[in-house]
Amino acid sequence: MEFSNFIQSLTSEFTPVVGGNYSKEDYEYIDLSQNNRDLLKLEVASSAAFSVLIDEYLRNRSAKAAFGGYNELRTLYNRSELFNQSHSNRNIHIGLDVWVPAFTDIIAPLAGKLHSFQDNSNFGDYGPTIILEHEYEDEIFYTLYGHLSRASLENLETGMIFKKGEKIAELGNLDENGDYAPHLHFQVIKDLQGKRGDYPGVVRKEDLEDYLQNCPDPNLLLKI
C-alpha cells in the first residue's frame, strides 16, 4: 500500500488536531498561495497585519478556524532569509496549517510517543516544535507540530506516551512562534532522515516531488 493510502486508512472521519469546541463545520479553507489577491495588498512582513487578515476572513464566513496550505506556492516566505536565499529559494509549503487563536490546545490525532522537540527560533521558522512517533500495522511514521508556545516544551521527555485526543501542547503567539499569525503547522512524515525536533516544511521546487512522497497531505488523516 502506498504511504498516502495508508495514512488515509487510519481514520474514517473528521479527526481533530486542535482542542476545544471545533466541529468540522467550523473550518473554512483558505488559499494563501501567490494566487490570493488579498495578499498583494498586505504587508506580508507584518505578522500583526496577517492576523487581521485571518480574523476578517473567518468573521466574513462565520467560521472559527481556517485550514489549508498543502503543496501551496507561497510568496509570503520572501520576508525570511531562512527561505529566501540566492542559492536556494524555498517557497512551497508541504504541511497543513490550521489557523486558530494563540494558546489553543493542540491534541494528538493518533496515539504515539514523543520522538523529539526543539525551539527552532530563527525568524520565520517553526519556533517551538514537537515530533511524535507512531507505529501502526508495523509501519513507523511521524507527525510534526510547529509554531507552539515555549511553555509547551517544558517538562517534556523523549519517549512520553500520548493517547489519541490527548493534549500535547498549546499554540504560541507571534512573539514565540517564529513571528507568524497564530497557527499550527501540522505535517505527516514517513522518514525523518535523521532529523530531531525539526524537518523541512517549506521546500524548493526542485525537491518537491521527493518531499510530497515522504510527506503526504495531512488532511488524508484529519479529514477536515
Secondary structure, DSSP 8 states (H G I E B T S, - for coil): --HHHHHHHT-SS---SB-SS--GGGEEE---STT-HHHHTS-TT-HHHHHHHHHHHHHHTT-SEEEE-TTEE-SGGGG-TTTEETTEE--EE-SEEEE--TT-EEE-SS-EEEEEEEEE-STTS-EEEEEEEEEETTEEEEEEEESB-GGGGTT--TT-EE-TT-EEEEB--TTTTTS-SS-EEEEEES--TT-SS---SEE-GGGHHHHHHHS--THHHH--
